[in-house]
């Protein structure tokens, strides 16, 4: 009877170890997916920052032109 009990304990332990291994495997897969998603988001963020820089430069240029026109108008009034 003691031997059967030892096998039951070993079976339970083996089951728990297998569950832990399965959980670890699933978590590792999820981690890889999240890393890939994070890399995609970082790339997207970088692209958006570049686009923002381009728009800011264009806006500054337009504002500079508006200032030039306003200065010319003020000079003509004098």
HTML snippet that shows the backbone in 3Dmol.js (N, CA, C, O; Angstrom):
<script src="https://3Dmol.org/build/3Dmol-min.js"></script>
<div id="view" style="width:600px;height:400px;position:relative"></div>
<script>
const pdb = `
ATOM      1  N   UNK A   1       0.822  -1.189   0.000  1.00  0.00           N
ATOM      2  CA  UNK A   1       0.000   0.000   0.000  1.00  0.00           C
ATOM      3  C   UNK A   1       0.867   1.255   0.000  1.00  0.00           C
ATOM      4  O   UNK A   1       0.499   2.250  -0.625  1.00  0.00           O
ATOM      5  N   UNK A   2       1.993   1.234   0.675  1.00  0.00           N
ATOM      6  CA  UNK A   2       2.881   2.381   0.703  1.00  0.00           C
ATOM      7  C   UNK A   2       3.454   2.675  -0.667  1.00  0.00           C
ATOM      8  O   UNK A   2       3.681   3.829  -1.029  1.00  0.00           O
ATOM      9  N   UNK A   3       3.690   1.591  -1.441  1.00  0.00           N
ATOM     10  CA  UNK A   3       4.246   1.775  -2.782  1.00  0.00           C
ATOM     11  C   UNK A   3       3.233   2.465  -3.698  1.00  0.00           C
ATOM     12  O   UNK A   3       3.604   3.330  -4.492  1.00  0.00           O
ATOM     13  N   UNK A   4       1.973   2.090  -3.593  1.00  0.00           N
ATOM     14  CA  UNK A   4       0.927   2.735  -4.406  1.00  0.00           C
ATOM     15  C   UNK A   4       0.825   4.214  -4.052  1.00  0.00           C
ATOM     16  O   UNK A   4       0.637   5.061  -4.925  1.00  0.00           O
ATOM     17  N   UNK A   5       0.951   4.515  -2.754  1.00  0.00           N
ATOM     18  CA  UNK A   5       0.882   5.904  -2.315  1.00  0.00           C
ATOM     19  C   UNK A   5       2.040   6.707  -2.907  1.00  0.00           C
ATOM     20  O   UNK A   5       1.861   7.855  -3.315  1.00  0.00           O
ATOM     21  N   UNK A   6       3.213   6.107  -2.953  1.00  0.00           N
ATOM     22  CA  UNK A   6       4.364   6.783  -3.536  1.00  0.00           C
ATOM     23  C   UNK A   6       4.129   7.064  -5.019  1.00  0.00           C
ATOM     24  O   UNK A   6       4.489   8.130  -5.518  1.00  0.00           O
ATOM     25  N   UNK A   7       3.514   6.085  -5.735  1.00  0.00           N
ATOM     26  CA  UNK A   7       3.216   6.292  -7.149  1.00  0.00           C
ATOM     27  C   UNK A   7       2.176   7.392  -7.331  1.00  0.00           C
ATOM     28  O   UNK A   7       2.263   8.179  -8.274  1.00  0.00           O
ATOM     29  N   UNK A   8       1.195   7.451  -6.436  1.00  0.00           N
ATOM     30  CA  UNK A   8       0.192   8.508  -6.516  1.00  0.00           C
ATOM     31  C   UNK A   8       0.844   9.881  -6.319  1.00  0.00           C
ATOM     32  O   UNK A   8       0.546  10.839  -7.031  1.00  0.00           O
ATOM     33  N   UNK A   9       1.727   9.942  -5.347  1.00  0.00           N
ATOM     34  CA  UNK A   9       2.427  11.204  -5.090  1.00  0.00           C
ATOM     35  C   UNK A   9       3.269  11.585  -6.303  1.00  0.00           C
ATOM     36  O   UNK A   9       3.285  12.745  -6.715  1.00  0.00           O
ATOM     37  N   UNK A  10       3.973  10.598  -6.877  1.00  0.00           N
ATOM     38  CA  UNK A  10       4.783  10.866  -8.063  1.00  0.00           C
ATOM     39  C   UNK A  10       3.915  11.284  -9.250  1.00  0.00           C
ATOM     40  O   UNK A  10       4.296  12.173 -10.012  1.00  0.00           O
ATOM     41  N   UNK A  11       2.756  10.651  -9.412  1.00  0.00           N
ATOM     42  CA  UNK A  11       1.847  11.022 -10.496  1.00  0.00           C
ATOM     43  C   UNK A  11       1.373  12.464 -10.329  1.00  0.00           C
ATOM     44  O   UNK A  11       1.339  13.234 -11.289  1.00  0.00           O
ATOM     45  N   UNK A  12       1.012  12.812  -9.106  1.00  0.00           N
ATOM     46  CA  UNK A  12       0.565  14.185  -8.847  1.00  0.00           C
ATOM     47  C   UNK A  12       1.688  15.179  -9.098  1.00  0.00           C
ATOM     48  O   UNK A  12       1.476  16.239  -9.688  1.00  0.00           O
ATOM     49  N   UNK A  13       2.885  14.825  -8.645  1.00  0.00           N
ATOM     50  CA  UNK A  13       4.035  15.693  -8.849  1.00  0.00           C
ATOM     51  C   UNK A  13       4.334  15.847 -10.340  1.00  0.00           C
ATOM     52  O   UNK A  13       4.602  16.948 -10.821  1.00  0.00           O
ATOM     53  N   UNK A  14       4.284  14.733 -11.055  1.00  0.00           N
ATOM     54  CA  UNK A  14       4.526  14.774 -12.497  1.00  0.00           C
ATOM     55  C   UNK A  14       3.477  15.641 -13.201  1.00  0.00           C
ATOM     56  O   UNK A  14       3.801  16.401 -14.114  1.00  0.00           O
ATOM     57  N   UNK A  15       2.246  15.523 -12.778  1.00  0.00           N
ATOM     58  CA  UNK A  15       1.172  16.327 -13.348  1.00  0.00           C
ATOM     59  C   UNK A  15       1.401  17.812 -13.088  1.00  0.00           C
ATOM     60  O   UNK A  15       1.220  18.643 -13.977  1.00  0.00           O
ATOM     61  N   UNK A  16       1.801  18.135 -11.860  1.00  0.00           N
ATOM     62  CA  UNK A  16       2.058  19.536 -11.518  1.00  0.00           C
ATOM     63  C   UNK A  16       3.255  20.082 -12.289  1.00  0.00           C
ATOM     64  O   UNK A  16       3.232  21.228 -12.738  1.00  0.00           O
ATOM     65  N   UNK A  17       4.285  19.282 -12.443  1.00  0.00           N
ATOM     66  CA  UNK A  17       5.465  19.708 -13.192  1.00  0.00           C
ATOM     67  C   UNK A  17       5.084  19.937 -14.658  1.00  0.00           C
ATOM     68  O   UNK A  17       5.504  20.923 -15.263  1.00  0.00           O
ATOM     69  N   UNK A  18       4.289  19.025 -15.225  1.00  0.00           N
ATOM     70  CA  UNK A  18       3.871  19.178 -16.615  1.00  0.00           C
ATOM     71  C   UNK A  18       3.021  20.428 -16.788  1.00  0.00           C
ATOM     72  O   UNK A  18       3.164  21.147 -17.777  1.00  0.00           O
ATOM     73  N   UNK A  19       2.133  20.692 -15.828  1.00  0.00           N
ATOM     74  CA  UNK A  19       1.320  21.905 -15.883  1.00  0.00           C
ATOM     75  C   UNK A  19       2.214  23.140 -15.833  1.00  0.00           C
ATOM     76  O   UNK A  19       1.983  24.103 -16.564  1.00  0.00           O
ATOM     77  N   UNK A  20       3.225  23.115 -14.981  1.00  0.00           N
ATOM     78  CA  UNK A  20       4.151  24.246 -14.874  1.00  0.00           C
ATOM     79  C   UNK A  20       4.923  24.433 -16.175  1.00  0.00           C
ATOM     80  O   UNK A  20       5.100  25.561 -16.635  1.00  0.00           O
ATOM     81  N   UNK A  21       5.381  23.340 -16.769  1.00  0.00           N
ATOM     82  CA  UNK A  21       6.116  23.409 -18.034  1.00  0.00           C
ATOM     83  C   UNK A  21       5.212  23.979 -19.135  1.00  0.00           C
ATOM     84  O   UNK A  21       5.633  24.838 -19.910  1.00  0.00           O
ATOM     85  N   UNK A  22       3.970  23.495 -19.194  1.00  0.00           N
ATOM     86  CA  UNK A  22       3.023  23.999 -20.192  1.00  0.00           C
ATOM     87  C   UNK A  22       2.767  25.493 -20.004  1.00  0.00           C
ATOM     88  O   UNK A  22       2.722  26.253 -20.972  1.00  0.00           O
ATOM     89  N   UNK A  23       2.601  25.901 -18.757  1.00  0.00           N
ATOM     90  CA  UNK A  23       2.360  27.318 -18.459  1.00  0.00           C
ATOM     91  C   UNK A  23       3.560  28.166 -18.857  1.00  0.00           C
ATOM     92  O   UNK A  23       3.400  29.232 -19.450  1.00  0.00           O
ATOM     93  N   UNK A  24       4.744  27.703 -18.536  1.00  0.00           N
ATOM     94  CA  UNK A  24       5.965  28.428 -18.897  1.00  0.00           C
ATOM     95  C   UNK A  24       6.087  28.546 -20.414  1.00  0.00           C
ATOM     96  O   UNK A  24       6.443  29.606 -20.928  1.00  0.00           O
ATOM     97  N   UNK A  25       5.793  27.470 -21.124  1.00  0.00           N
ATOM     98  CA  UNK A  25       5.863  27.482 -22.583  1.00  0.00           C
ATOM     99  C   UNK A  25       4.883  28.492 -23.159  1.00  0.00           C
ATOM    100  O   UNK A  25       5.237  29.265 -24.050  1.00  0.00           O
ATOM    101  N   UNK A  26       3.660  28.490 -22.656  1.00  0.00           N
ATOM    102  CA  UNK A  26       2.659  29.447 -23.133  1.00  0.00           C
ATOM    103  C   UNK A  26       3.076  30.884 -22.827  1.00  0.00           C
ATOM    104  O   UNK A  26       2.903  31.775 -23.658  1.00  0.00           O
ATOM    105  N   UNK A  27       3.623  31.104 -21.640  1.00  0.00           N
ATOM    106  CA  UNK A  27       4.064  32.448 -21.273  1.00  0.00           C
ATOM    107  C   UNK A  27       5.234  32.910 -22.138  1.00  0.00           C
ATOM    108  O   UNK A  27       5.323  34.086 -22.487  1.00  0.00           O
ATOM    109  N   UNK A  28       6.128  31.988 -22.482  1.00  0.00           N
ATOM    110  CA  UNK A  28       7.247  32.340 -23.358  1.00  0.00           C
ATOM    111  C   UNK A  28       6.748  32.719 -24.749  1.00  0.00           C
ATOM    112  O   UNK A  28       7.255  33.658 -25.362  1.00  0.00           O
ATOM    113  N   UNK A  29       5.754  31.987 -25.244  1.00  0.00           N
ATOM    114  CA  UNK A  29       5.177  32.305 -26.546  1.00  0.00           C
ATOM    115  C   UNK A  29       4.491  33.669 -26.507  1.00  0.00           C
ATOM    116  O   UNK A  29       4.630  34.472 -27.429  1.00  0.00           O
ATOM    117  N   UNK A  30       3.756  33.915 -25.438  1.00  0.00           N
ATOM    118  CA  UNK A  30       3.078  35.200 -25.283  1.00  0.00           C
ATOM    119  C   UNK A  30       4.096  36.337 -25.200  1.00  0.00           C
ATOM    120  O   UNK A  30       3.895  37.405 -25.778  1.00  0.00           O
ATOM    121  N   UNK A  31       5.180  36.099 -24.482  1.00  0.00           N
ATOM    122  CA  UNK A  31       6.232  37.104 -24.358  1.00  0.00           C
ATOM    123  C   UNK A  31       6.836  37.430 -25.724  1.00  0.00           C
ATOM    124  O   UNK A  31       7.074  38.598 -26.031  1.00  0.00           O
ATOM    125  N   UNK A  32       7.083  36.416 -26.538  1.00  0.00           N
ATOM    126  CA  UNK A  32       7.630  36.649 -27.882  1.00  0.00           C
ATOM    127  C   UNK A  32       6.662  37.459 -28.728  1.00  0.00           C
ATOM    128  O   UNK A  32       7.072  38.367 -29.452  1.00  0.00           O
ATOM    129  N   UNK A  33       5.372  37.131 -28.637  1.00  0.00           N
ATOM    130  CA  UNK A  33       4.372  37.888 -29.381  1.00  0.00           C
ATOM    131  C   UNK A  33       4.344  39.343 -28.925  1.00  0.00           C
ATOM    132  O   UNK A  33       4.244  40.253 -29.748  1.00  0.00           O
ATOM    133  N   UNK A  34       4.430  39.559 -27.630  1.00  0.00           N
ATOM    134  CA  UNK A  34       4.416  40.920 -27.099  1.00  0.00           C
ATOM    135  C   UNK A  34       5.672  41.683 -27.497  1.00  0.00           C
ATOM    136  O   UNK A  34       5.613  42.884 -27.760  1.00  0.00           O
ATOM    137  N   UNK A  35       6.796  40.999 -27.542  1.00  0.00           N
ATOM    138  CA  UNK A  35       8.034  41.644 -27.992  1.00  0.00           C
ATOM    139  C   UNK A  35       7.914  42.081 -29.444  1.00  0.00           C
ATOM    140  O   UNK A  35       8.330  43.182 -29.804  1.00  0.00           O
ATOM    141  N   UNK A  36       7.338  41.207 -30.284  1.00  0.00           N
ATOM    142  CA  UNK A  36       7.152  41.555 -31.690  1.00  0.00           C
ATOM    143  C   UNK A  36       6.202  42.743 -31.825  1.00  0.00           C
ATOM    144  O   UNK A  36       6.454  43.666 -32.599  1.00  0.00           O
ATOM    145  N   UNK A  37       5.119  42.709 -31.070  1.00  0.00           N
ATOM    146  CA  UNK A  37       4.156  43.815 -31.109  1.00  0.00           C
ATOM    147  C   UNK A  37       4.816  45.113 -30.639  1.00  0.00           C
ATOM    148  O   UNK A  37       4.595  46.177 -31.218  1.00  0.00           O
ATOM    149  N   UNK A  38       5.619  45.013 -29.596  1.00  0.00           N
ATOM    150  CA  UNK A  38       6.327  46.192 -29.083  1.00  0.00           C
ATOM    151  C   UNK A  38       7.281  46.747 -30.134  1.00  0.00           C
ATOM    152  O   UNK A  38       7.364  47.962 -30.317  1.00  0.00           O
ATOM    153  N   UNK A  39       7.999  45.867 -30.823  1.00  0.00           N
ATOM    154  CA  UNK A  39       8.915  46.324 -31.871  1.00  0.00           C
ATOM    155  C   UNK A  39       8.163  47.016 -32.997  1.00  0.00           C
ATOM    156  O   UNK A  39       8.631  48.020 -33.534  1.00  0.00           O
ATOM    157  N   UNK A  40       6.991  46.480 -33.359  1.00  0.00           N
ATOM    158  CA  UNK A  40       6.176  47.115 -34.395  1.00  0.00           C
ATOM    159  C   UNK A  40       5.698  48.488 -33.926  1.00  0.00           C
ATOM    160  O   UNK A  40       5.706  49.451 -34.692  1.00  0.00           O
ATOM    161  N   UNK A  41       5.287  48.569 -32.675  1.00  0.00           N
ATOM    162  CA  UNK A  41       4.827  49.851 -32.146  1.00  0.00           C
ATOM    163  C   UNK A  41       5.966  50.862 -32.072  1.00  0.00           C
ATOM    164  O   UNK A  41       5.766  52.046 -32.344  1.00  0.00           O
ATOM    165  N   UNK A  42       7.149  50.405 -31.709  1.00  0.00           N
ATOM    166  CA  UNK A  42       8.307  51.307 -31.674  1.00  0.00           C
ATOM    167  C   UNK A  42       8.633  51.830 -33.072  1.00  0.00           C
ATOM    168  O   UNK A  42       8.939  53.010 -33.246  1.00  0.00           O
ATOM    169  N   UNK A  43       8.566  50.945 -34.060  1.00  0.00           N
ATOM    170  CA  UNK A  43       8.825  51.367 -35.437  1.00  0.00           C
ATOM    171  C   UNK A  43       7.762  52.357 -35.894  1.00  0.00           C
ATOM    172  O   UNK A  43       8.075  53.360 -36.534  1.00  0.00           O
ATOM    173  N   UNK A  44       6.523  52.078 -35.569  1.00  0.00           N
ATOM    174  CA  UNK A  44       5.424  52.979 -35.928  1.00  0.00           C
ATOM    175  C   UNK A  44       5.597  54.328 -35.239  1.00  0.00           C
ATOM    176  O   UNK A  44       5.387  55.375 -35.851  1.00  0.00           O
ATOM    177  N   UNK A  45       5.974  54.299 -33.984  1.00  0.00           N
ATOM    178  CA  UNK A  45       6.195  55.528 -33.233  1.00  0.00           C
ATOM    179  C   UNK A  45       7.317  56.349 -33.865  1.00  0.00           C
ATOM    180  O   UNK A  45       7.214  57.571 -33.976  1.00  0.00           O
ATOM    181  N   UNK A  46       8.366  55.684 -34.269  1.00  0.00           N
ATOM    182  CA  UNK A  46       9.491  56.369 -34.902  1.00  0.00           C
ATOM    183  C   UNK A  46       9.050  57.025 -36.208  1.00  0.00           C
ATOM    184  O   UNK A  46       9.420  58.161 -36.502  1.00  0.00           O
ATOM    185  N   UNK A  47       8.257  56.295 -36.984  1.00  0.00           N
ATOM    186  CA  UNK A  47       7.749  56.843 -38.247  1.00  0.00           C
ATOM    187  C   UNK A  47       6.867  58.063 -37.989  1.00  0.00           C
ATOM    188  O   UNK A  47       6.971  59.068 -38.692  1.00  0.00           O
ATOM    189  N   UNK A  48       6.003  57.972 -36.986  1.00  0.00           N
ATOM    190  CA  UNK A  48       5.125  59.096 -36.666  1.00  0.00           C
ATOM    191  C   UNK A  48       5.911  60.309 -36.184  1.00  0.00           C
ATOM    192  O   UNK A  48       5.561  61.445 -36.504  1.00  0.00           O
ATOM    193  N   UNK A  49       6.974  60.072 -35.414  1.00  0.00           N
ATOM    194  CA  UNK A  49       7.814  61.190 -34.968  1.00  0.00           C
ATOM    195  C   UNK A  49       8.494  61.859 -36.154  1.00  0.00           C
ATOM    196  O   UNK A  49       8.619  63.083 -36.198  1.00  0.00           O
ATOM    197  N   UNK A  50       8.932  61.054 -37.113  1.00  0.00           N
ATOM    198  CA  UNK A  50       9.557  61.623 -38.316  1.00  0.00           C
ATOM    199  C   UNK A  50       8.553  62.466 -39.083  1.00  0.00           C
ATOM    200  O   UNK A  50       8.869  63.566 -39.535  1.00  0.00           O
ATOM    201  N   UNK A  51       7.349  61.947 -39.225  1.00  0.00           N
ATOM    202  CA  UNK A  51       6.304  62.710 -39.917  1.00  0.00           C
ATOM    203  C   UNK A  51       5.998  64.010 -39.170  1.00  0.00           C
ATOM    204  O   UNK A  51       5.798  65.057 -39.788  1.00  0.00           O
ATOM    205  N   UNK A  52       5.964  63.935 -37.853  1.00  0.00           N
ATOM    206  CA  UNK A  52       5.699  65.134 -37.055  1.00  0.00           C
ATOM    207  C   UNK A  52       6.805  66.164 -37.274  1.00  0.00           C
ATOM    208  O   UNK A  52       6.526  67.354 -37.414  1.00  0.00           O
ATOM    209  N   UNK A  53       8.045  65.715 -37.303  1.00  0.00           N
ATOM    210  CA  UNK A  53       9.159  66.631 -37.546  1.00  0.00           C
ATOM    211  C   UNK A  53       9.018  67.322 -38.905  1.00  0.00           C
ATOM    212  O   UNK A  53       9.249  68.525 -39.024  1.00  0.00           O
ATOM    213  N   UNK A  54       8.638  66.556 -39.923  1.00  0.00           N
ATOM    214  CA  UNK A  54       8.457  67.135 -41.257  1.00  0.00           C
ATOM    215  C   UNK A  54       7.357  68.195 -41.222  1.00  0.00           C
ATOM    216  O   UNK A  54       7.522  69.285 -41.769  1.00  0.00           O
ATOM    217  N   UNK A  55       6.247  67.875 -40.582  1.00  0.00           N
ATOM    218  CA  UNK A  55       5.137  68.835 -40.500  1.00  0.00           C
ATOM    219  C   UNK A  55       5.530  70.081 -39.710  1.00  0.00           C
ATOM    220  O   UNK A  55       5.161  71.197 -40.073  1.00  0.00           O
ATOM    221  N   UNK A  56       6.273  69.883 -38.641  1.00  0.00           N
ATOM    222  CA  UNK A  56       6.713  71.039 -37.855  1.00  0.00           C
ATOM    223  C   UNK A  56       7.629  71.939 -38.681  1.00  0.00           C
ATOM    224  O   UNK A  56       7.522  73.164 -38.625  1.00  0.00           O
ATOM    225  N   UNK A  57       8.522  71.330 -39.442  1.00  0.00           N
ATOM    226  CA  UNK A  57       9.415  72.121 -40.298  1.00  0.00           C
ATOM    227  C   UNK A  57       8.624  72.890 -41.357  1.00  0.00           C
ATOM    228  O   UNK A  57       8.901  74.060 -41.624  1.00  0.00           O
ATOM    229  N   UNK A  58       7.653  72.230 -41.944  1.00  0.00           N
ATOM    230  CA  UNK A  58       6.825  72.901 -42.959  1.00  0.00           C
ATOM    231  C   UNK A  58       6.036  74.046 -42.330  1.00  0.00           C
ATOM    232  O   UNK A  58       5.916  75.121 -42.918  1.00  0.00           O
ATOM    233  N   UNK A  59       5.505  73.816 -41.147  1.00  0.00           N
ATOM    234  CA  UNK A  59       4.731  74.848 -40.460  1.00  0.00           C
ATOM    235  C   UNK A  59       5.615  76.046 -40.108  1.00  0.00           C
ATOM    236  O   UNK A  59       5.210  77.194 -40.292  1.00  0.00           O
ATOM    237  N   UNK A  60       6.816  75.780 -39.605  1.00  0.00           N
ATOM    238  CA  UNK A  60       7.750  76.867 -39.288  1.00  0.00           C
ATOM    239  C   UNK A  60       8.073  77.677 -40.542  1.00  0.00           C
ATOM    240  O   UNK A  60       8.146  78.906 -40.503  1.00  0.00           O
ATOM    241  N   UNK A  61       8.264  76.971 -41.646  1.00  0.00           N
ATOM    242  CA  UNK A  61       8.567  77.649 -42.906  1.00  0.00           C
ATOM    243  C   UNK A  61       7.410  78.545 -43.329  1.00  0.00           C
ATOM    244  O   UNK A  61       7.613  79.688 -43.740  1.00  0.00           O
ATOM    245  N   UNK A  62       6.201  78.019 -43.225  1.00  0.00           N
ATOM    246  CA  UNK A  62       5.025  78.825 -43.595  1.00  0.00           C
ATOM    247  C   UNK A  62       4.870  80.032 -42.680  1.00  0.00           C
ATOM    248  O   UNK A  62       4.570  81.135 -43.139  1.00  0.00           O
ATOM    249  N   UNK A  63       5.074  79.820 -41.395  1.00  0.00           N
ATOM    250  CA  UNK A  63       4.976  80.939 -40.449  1.00  0.00           C
ATOM    251  C   UNK A  63       6.052  81.978 -40.733  1.00  0.00           C
ATOM    252  O   UNK A  63       5.812  83.179 -40.611  1.00  0.00           O
ATOM    253  N   UNK A  64       7.228  81.516 -41.109  1.00  0.00           N
ATOM    254  CA  UNK A  64       8.307  82.441 -41.466  1.00  0.00           C
ATOM    255  C   UNK A  64       7.947  83.265 -42.685  1.00  0.00           C
ATOM    256  O   UNK A  64       8.222  84.463 -42.735  1.00  0.00           O
ATOM    257  N   UNK A  65       7.334  82.628 -43.662  1.00  0.00           N
ATOM    258  CA  UNK A  65       6.907  83.357 -44.862  1.00  0.00           C
ATOM    259  C   UNK A  65       5.838  84.386 -44.515  1.00  0.00           C
ATOM    260  O   UNK A  65       5.851  85.506 -45.026  1.00  0.00           O
ATOM    261  N   UNK A  66       4.918  83.997 -43.645  1.00  0.00           N
ATOM    262  CA  UNK A  66       3.868  84.938 -43.232  1.00  0.00           C
ATOM    263  C   UNK A  66       4.487  86.149 -42.540  1.00  0.00           C
ATOM    264  O   UNK A  66       4.057  87.281 -42.764  1.00  0.00           O
ATOM    265  N   UNK A  67       5.496  85.914 -41.701  1.00  0.00           N
ATOM    266  CA  UNK A  67       6.190  87.031 -41.039  1.00  0.00           C
ATOM    267  C   UNK A  67       6.860  87.941 -42.062  1.00  0.00           C
ATOM    268  O   UNK A  67       6.819  89.164 -41.931  1.00  0.00           O
ATOM    269  N   UNK A  68       7.480  87.344 -43.084  1.00  0.00           N
ATOM    270  CA  UNK A  68       8.141  88.137 -44.130  1.00  0.00           C
ATOM    271  C   UNK A  68       7.124  89.016 -44.868  1.00  0.00           C
ATOM    272  O   UNK A  68       7.367  90.195 -45.126  1.00  0.00           O
ATOM    273  N   UNK A  69       5.982  88.408 -45.197  1.00  0.00           N
ATOM    274  CA  UNK A  69       4.943  89.174 -45.899  1.00  0.00           C
ATOM    275  C   UNK A  69       4.451  90.310 -45.018  1.00  0.00           C
ATOM    276  O   UNK A  69       4.263  91.430 -45.493  1.00  0.00           O
ATOM    277  N   UNK A  70       4.244  90.030 -43.745  1.00  0.00           N
ATOM    278  CA  UNK A  70       3.767  91.068 -42.823  1.00  0.00           C
ATOM    279  C   UNK A  70       4.795  92.186 -42.706  1.00  0.00           C
ATOM    280  O   UNK A  70       4.424  93.359 -42.682  1.00  0.00           O
ATOM    281  N   UNK A  71       6.080  91.845 -42.635  1.00  0.00           N
ATOM    282  CA  UNK A  71       7.124  92.871 -42.556  1.00  0.00           C
ATOM    283  C   UNK A  71       7.161  93.720 -43.827  1.00  0.00           C
ATOM    284  O   UNK A  71       7.339  94.937 -43.766  1.00  0.00           O
ATOM    285  N   UNK A  72       6.991  93.068 -44.975  1.00  0.00           N
ATOM    286  CA  UNK A  72       6.973  93.806 -46.246  1.00  0.00           C
ATOM    287  C   UNK A  72       5.796  94.780 -46.286  1.00  0.00           C
ATOM    288  O   UNK A  72       5.928  95.922 -46.727  1.00  0.00           O
ATOM    289  N   UNK A  73       4.656  94.308 -45.821  1.00  0.00           N
ATOM    290  CA  UNK A  73       3.466  95.180 -45.789  1.00  0.00           C
ATOM    291  C   UNK A  73       3.701  96.376 -44.871  1.00  0.00           C
ATOM    292  O   UNK A  73       3.304  97.499 -45.182  1.00  0.00           O
ATOM    293  N   UNK A  74       4.342  96.124 -43.752  1.00  0.00           N
ATOM    294  CA  UNK A  74       4.610  97.213 -42.814  1.00  0.00           C
ATOM    295  C   UNK A  74       5.600  98.217 -43.420  1.00  0.00           C
ATOM    296  O   UNK A  74       5.467  99.421 -43.203  1.00  0.00           O
ATOM    297  N   UNK A  75       6.579  97.735 -44.168  1.00  0.00           N
ATOM    298  CA  UNK A  75       7.548  98.621 -44.812  1.00  0.00           C
ATOM    299  C   UNK A  75       6.878  99.452 -45.902  1.00  0.00           C
ATOM    300  O   UNK A  75       7.203 100.625 -46.083  1.00  0.00           O
ATOM    301  N   UNK A  76       5.959  98.851 -46.612  1.00  0.00           N
ATOM    302  CA  UNK A  76       5.263  99.576 -47.685  1.00  0.00           C
ATOM    303  C   UNK A  76       4.364 100.673 -47.136  1.00  0.00           C
ATOM    304  O   UNK A  76       4.135 101.686 -47.797  1.00  0.00           O
ATOM    305  N   UNK A  77       3.858 100.470 -45.930  1.00  0.00           N
ATOM    306  CA  UNK A  77       2.988 101.458 -45.315  1.00  0.00           C
ATOM    307  C   UNK A  77       3.759 102.702 -44.893  1.00  0.00           C
ATOM    308  O   UNK A  77       3.181 103.782 -44.771  1.00  0.00           O
ATOM    309  N   UNK A  78       5.024 102.558 -44.675  1.00  0.00           N
ATOM    310  CA  UNK A  78       5.837 103.685 -44.188  1.00  0.00           C
ATOM    311  C   UNK A  78       6.168 104.630 -45.266  1.00  0.00           C
ATOM    312  O   UNK A  78       6.845 105.630 -45.024  1.00  0.00           O
TER     313      UNK A  78
END
`;
const viewer = $3Dmol.createViewer("view");
viewer.addModel(pdb, "pdb");
viewer.setStyle({}, {cartoon: {color: "spectrum"}});
viewer.zoomTo();
viewer.render();
</script>
